[in-house]
Amino acid sequence: MALLTTITGRLSQAFLLLLVMSLIGFIGIHSVGNPVYNVVNIETATPEDIRRATELLGLDQPLWRQYVVFVQNLATGSFGTSYIYHLPAFDLVLSKLPATLELAVGAIVIATIAGTGLGLLAVTRPGTLIDRIVVTATVFALSVPSFWLSMMLILAGAVMTGWFPPGGRGSTVEVLGGDWSFLTADGLKHLVLPTLALAIPNVALIARLARAGTVEVKKTDFVRFCIAKGLSGRRILFRHALPNISLPIITIVGLQFGGMLAFAVVVETIFAWPGVGKLLIDSIQLLDRPVVMATLTFISIAFVALNALVDLLYAVLDPRVRISA
């Protein structure tokens, strides 16, 4: 019963949050520019042509009316047709989703494994050179901007060594209706640098969290009891300490994965990676409002759903969460 109450409450919050985010995004994109001038040939169009195009796109209606129509269409799963590509807006977003998923999944897997490993490595050698290197490197990795890190990776991995391509997606294979690059050798080479650009800051974040969490757990009474029983340090670390720091790591992994889906814009733009983030930037520049709203709505749903999933997973793994709820 407590778990059901937690699920209901969290889903209600998610729905309200999505509604507010859609309103903010709608007002924001409709306050910038006039997409009609990107649809018609402004050099040859007459005022009558511009008026007809405005009516055809529904832009002659008041803003509140346009939002009501947007919500009504959203209830039926329709975001309209792209002004530029002349394709259903949401289908266009879905066609770009495999590229973004490849980056996000690859980056979060690397970040989780490498970050947890580095954090545990540092905490098992407190005060040593390894510990200081890990702490210093994580601070540096969290401090550098993503665009600078991306350009340094291109400089080192593509320009100076020539090991990896500087941009693009490479060869792809169509599976389950989507084009995937990780299934080809050329696609994998194109995937390395942008994946590292997304993963490195998250490796640092998870490493610091794992290190700090383990330090706190080692101060607890049950760890002292394990030491008194004569258990080995490795067994204490992996059998008792690691499960107790798994919940905050799960939280960070969920939030960062959602952030990668939503905010991989800089990395995708620098590496010319044809994902959802690059589609969003291109659509904003072209004032392609249906595609912008479809992209923002998808990103919002993905981010809120991942947050809700993390909260529900907390309730499943930790009975104290269900009790407090």
TIKOL-465224 format. One record per residue (C-alpha): residue in three letters; residue number from 1; x, y, z. Coordinates in steps of 0.001 Angstrom, whole numbers, plus 500000, padded with zeros to 6 digits. Layout:
REM TIKOL-465224
> Ala,NUM,X,Y,Z
...
***
This chain:
REM TIKOL-465224
> Met,1,500000,500000,500000
> Ala,2,502815,502382,500871
> Leu,3,504562,501597,497607
> Leu,4,501338,502224,495638
> Thr,5,500902,505578,497381
> Thr,6,504488,506491,496521
> Ile,7,503949,505572,492850
> Thr,8,500682,507536,492593
> Gly,9,502121,510628,494223
> Arg,10,505261,510573,492099
> Leu,11,503337,510146,488844
> Ser,12,501030,513043,489757
> Gln,13,504027,515278,490398
> Ala,14,505570,514189,487097
> Phe,15,502398,515063,485165
> Leu,16,502159,518537,486690
> Leu,17,505840,519160,486057
> Leu,18,505479,518167,482398
> Leu,19,502516,520518,482005
> Val,20,504466,523448,483459
> Met,21,507536,522673,481357
> Ser,22,505453,522484,478169
> Leu,23,503909,525888,478950
> Ile,24,507305,527495,479558
> Gly,25,508774,525984,476405
> Phe,26,505754,526993,474314
> Ile,27,505862,530612,475459
> Gly,28,509630,530759,475001
> Ile,29,509721,529451,471421
> His,30,506711,531565,470365
> Ser,31,508295,534767,471641
> Val,32,511296,534490,469281
> Gly,33,511049,535394,465601
> Asn,34,508447,534588,462970
> Pro,35,508785,531180,461294
> Val,36,506690,532319,458326
> Tyr,37,509733,534094,456891
> Asn,38,511590,530765,456837
> Val,39,508700,529005,455109
> Val,40,507994,531415,452250
> Asn,41,510495,532920,449849
> Ile,42,510823,536330,451432
> Glu,43,512332,537845,448268
> Thr,44,509345,537011,446053
> Ala,45,506490,536613,448567
> Thr,46,503737,539194,448593
> Pro,47,501947,540382,451754
> Glu,48,499036,538164,450724
> Asp,49,501352,535127,450542
> Ile,50,502661,535875,454031
> Arg,51,499103,536292,455363
> Arg,52,497969,532964,453880
> Ala,53,501047,531165,455226
> Thr,54,500409,532654,458681
> Glu,55,496807,531432,458640
> Leu,56,497823,528024,457292
> Leu,57,500297,527541,460167
> Gly,58,497731,528745,462710
> Leu,59,499963,531610,463811
> Asp,60,497197,534189,463406
> Gln,61,495501,532829,466544
> Pro,62,496126,534282,470036
> Leu,63,498937,532626,471948
> Trp,64,496606,531040,474500
> Arg,65,494544,529529,471689
> Gln,66,497673,528131,470028
> Tyr,67,498654,526518,473348
> Val,68,495202,524951,473761
> Val,69,495469,523494,470251
> Phe,70,498967,522232,471095
> Val,71,497720,520452,474236
> Gln,72,494767,518976,472331
> Asn,73,497095,517668,469631
> Leu,74,499497,516413,472305
> Ala,75,496697,514322,473815
> Thr,76,496386,512546,470464
> Gly,77,500140,512152,470085
> Ser,78,500469,514756,467340
> Phe,79,502987,517609,467321
> Gly,80,502197,518811,463822
> Thr,81,504383,518820,460729
> Ser,82,507846,520299,460528
> Tyr,83,507908,523639,458714
> Ile,84,511316,522850,457199
> Tyr,85,511498,519072,456726
> His,86,507759,518578,455950
> Leu,87,507682,515449,458115
> Pro,88,505714,514654,461291
> Ala,89,507656,516444,464044
> Phe,90,507724,513613,466581
> Asp,91,508710,511043,463936
> Leu,92,511649,513296,463108
> Val,93,512688,513338,466769
> Leu,94,512407,509554,467010
> Ser,95,514575,509153,463919
> Lys,96,517364,511043,465732
> Leu,97,516901,509178,469026
> Pro,98,519187,506157,468289
> Ala,99,522173,508478,467795
> Thr,100,521606,510183,471160
> Leu,101,520900,506882,472917
> Glu,102,524219,505493,471699
> Leu,103,526102,508404,473216
> Ala,104,524139,508452,476462
> Val,105,524184,504697,477126
> Gly,106,527874,504363,476253
> Ala,107,528796,507366,478391
> Ile,108,526770,506294,481433
> Val,109,528151,502736,481327
> Ile,110,531726,504058,481191
> Ala,111,530993,506625,483899
> Thr,112,529381,504113,486275
> Ile,113,532072,501454,485982
> Ala,114,535102,503761,485852
> Gly,115,533736,506237,488416
> Thr,116,532849,503599,491009
> Gly,117,536153,501812,490429
> Leu,118,538229,504983,490839
> Gly,119,536311,506005,493951
> Leu,120,536841,502629,495612
> Leu,121,540488,502581,494527
> Ala,122,541083,505963,496143
> Val,123,539290,505098,499393
> Thr,124,541284,501885,499854
> Arg,125,544523,503924,499763
> Pro,126,543686,507037,501785
> Gly,127,546336,509744,501804
> Thr,128,548517,508004,499209
> Leu,129,549617,509327,495824
> Ile,130,546810,507399,494110
> Asp,131,544214,509004,496356
> Arg,132,545577,512502,495697
> Ile,133,545721,511887,491927
> Val,134,542106,510704,491843
> Val,135,540860,513659,493903
> Thr,136,542802,516213,491834
> Ala,137,541815,514667,488494
> Thr,138,538124,514581,489428
> Val,139,538164,518244,490468
> Phe,140,539770,519164,487137
> Ala,141,537334,517026,485118
> Leu,142,534339,518629,486836
> Ser,143,535710,522140,486312
> Val,144,536420,522175,482576
> Pro,145,533601,523236,480212
> Ser,146,532216,520533,477957
> Phe,147,533037,522468,474775
> Trp,148,536699,522805,475803
> Leu,149,536910,519119,476724
> Ser,150,535347,518175,473389
> Met,151,537820,520286,471448
> Met,152,540776,518877,473393
> Leu,153,539602,515352,472620
> Ile,154,539364,516228,468941
> Leu,155,542841,517771,469083
> Ala,156,544391,514765,470834
> Gly,157,542388,511921,469317
> Ala,158,541857,513175,465754
> Val,159,544285,515943,464833
> Met,160,547502,514944,466620
> Thr,161,547213,511144,466483
> Gly,162,544630,510507,463770
> Trp,163,543249,507570,465722
> Phe,164,539606,508657,465568
> Pro,165,537464,510763,463215
> Pro,166,536880,514369,464361
> Gly,167,533128,514275,463766
> Gly,168,530171,512683,462087
> Arg,169,528545,509356,462800
> Gly,170,530156,507022,460273
> Ser,171,528577,503863,458930
> Thr,172,525305,502653,460434
> Val,173,523193,499501,460375
> Glu,174,519395,499562,460471
> Val,175,517975,497438,463295
> Leu,176,514413,497617,464667
> Gly,177,513654,500647,462541
> Gly,178,516619,502692,463756
> Asp,179,520101,503370,462417
> Trp,180,522837,502272,464845
> Ser,181,526520,503071,464456
> Phe,182,527933,500930,467283
> Leu,183,527269,497815,465190
> Thr,184,529930,498760,462637
> Ala,185,533680,499238,463065
> Asp,186,533585,502648,461401
> Gly,187,530647,503704,463554
> Leu,188,532464,502629,466722
> Lys,189,535474,504777,465794
> His,190,533193,507789,465345
> Leu,191,531498,507007,468659
> Val,192,534618,507037,470863
> Leu,193,535405,510756,471161
> Pro,194,531875,512122,471753
> Thr,195,531169,509322,474226
> Leu,196,534305,510196,476192
> Ala,197,533349,513883,476119
> Leu,198,530060,512995,477810
> Ala,199,531505,510349,480127
> Ile,200,534575,512075,481648
> Pro,201,532742,514661,483809
> Asn,202,530377,511946,485034
> Val,203,533279,509601,485838
> Ala,204,534629,512346,488079
> Leu,205,531256,512961,489746
> Ile,206,530578,509290,490481
> Ala,207,534171,508738,491659
> Arg,208,533919,511558,494201
> Leu,209,530516,510315,495357
> Ala,210,531728,506720,495735
> Arg,211,534825,507844,497631
> Ala,212,532932,510166,499989
> Gly,213,530156,507636,500574
> Thr,214,532588,504839,501383
> Val,215,534503,507065,503817
> Glu,216,531253,507763,505675
> Val,217,530186,504105,505672
> Lys,218,533560,503019,507086
> Lys,219,532817,505125,510182
> Thr,220,529597,503262,510997
> Asp,221,529205,500711,513778
> Phe,222,528431,497746,511536
> Val,223,531722,498189,509672
> Arg,224,533615,498303,512985
> Phe,225,531782,495116,513946
> Cys,226,532874,493482,510661
> Ile,227,536467,494480,511379
> Ala,228,536177,493051,514898
> Lys,229,534934,489774,513424
> Gly,230,538110,489598,511385
> Leu,231,536589,490026,507920
> Ser,232,539008,491043,505194
> Gly,233,539048,494607,503918
> Arg,234,538016,493460,500433
> Arg,235,535001,491573,501775
> Ile,236,533933,494521,503922
> Leu,237,534277,496897,500986
> Phe,238,532386,494888,498370
> Arg,239,529963,492910,500542
> His,240,528965,495553,503083
> Ala,241,530137,499060,502105
> Leu,242,529301,499022,498390
> Pro,243,525598,498084,498832
> Asn,244,525211,500971,501275
> Ile,245,526571,503546,498822
> Ser,246,524641,502099,495859
> Leu,247,521512,504214,496412
> Pro,248,523181,507626,495961
> Ile,249,525116,506240,492994
> Ile,250,521855,505020,491439
> Thr,251,520416,508503,491941
> Ile,252,523341,510186,490221
> Val,253,523346,507649,487380
> Gly,254,519635,508219,486734
> Leu,255,519900,511995,486871
> Gln,256,523034,512118,484721
> Phe,257,521561,509765,482129
> Gly,258,518549,512041,481854
> Gly,259,520899,514993,481620
> Met,260,522795,513337,478784
> Leu,261,519591,512830,476831
> Ala,262,518546,516404,477479
> Phe,263,521782,518374,477434
> Ala,264,524116,516595,475024
> Val,265,523561,519619,472771
> Val,266,527115,520988,473022
> Val,267,528816,517640,472414
> Glu,268,526523,516712,469532
> Thr,269,527028,520118,467911
> Ile,270,530831,520087,468195
> Phe,271,531133,516522,466901
> Ala,272,528411,517024,464237
> Trp,273,526604,514076,465799
> Pro,274,523076,513864,464298
> Gly,275,521192,513327,467537
> Val,276,518257,514914,469320
> Gly,277,520367,517731,470777
> Lys,278,521696,518850,467396
> Leu,279,518181,518612,465951
> Leu,280,516980,520946,468716
> Ile,281,519670,523542,467988
> Asp,282,519049,523404,464228
> Ser,283,515282,523696,464739
> Ile,284,515651,526710,467043
> Gln,285,517839,528438,464469
> Leu,286,515268,527723,461736
> Leu,287,512312,528586,464025
> Asp,288,510795,525176,463281
> Arg,289,508340,525358,466165
> Pro,290,506675,521914,465850
> Val,291,510057,520175,465940
> Val,292,511269,522347,468824
> Met,293,508175,521563,470889
> Ala,294,508327,517853,470003
> Thr,295,511995,517745,471022
> Leu,296,511459,519678,474263
> Thr,297,508464,517524,475168
> Phe,298,510390,514318,474517
> Ile,299,513354,515552,476580
> Ser,300,511042,516613,479405
> Ile,301,509223,513276,479441
> Ala,302,512508,511344,479392
> Phe,303,514021,513443,482178
> Val,304,510928,513334,484412
> Ala,305,510397,509614,483761
> Leu,306,513985,508792,484714
> Asn,307,513683,510851,487893
> Ala,308,510431,509117,488766
> Leu,309,511999,505738,488037
> Val,310,514910,506521,490359
> Asp,311,512494,507535,493132
> Leu,312,510471,504354,492686
> Leu,313,513638,502277,492653
> Tyr,314,514593,503936,495935
> Ala,315,511252,502849,497391
> Val,316,511830,499277,496220
> Leu,317,515411,499024,497489
> Asp,318,515060,500978,500735
> Pro,319,512030,500253,502983
> Arg,320,512699,503495,504900
> Val,321,511587,505471,501850
> Arg,322,508236,503670,501757
> Ile,323,507731,504261,505462
> Ser,324,508455,507994,505199
> Ala,325,506183,508267,502149
***
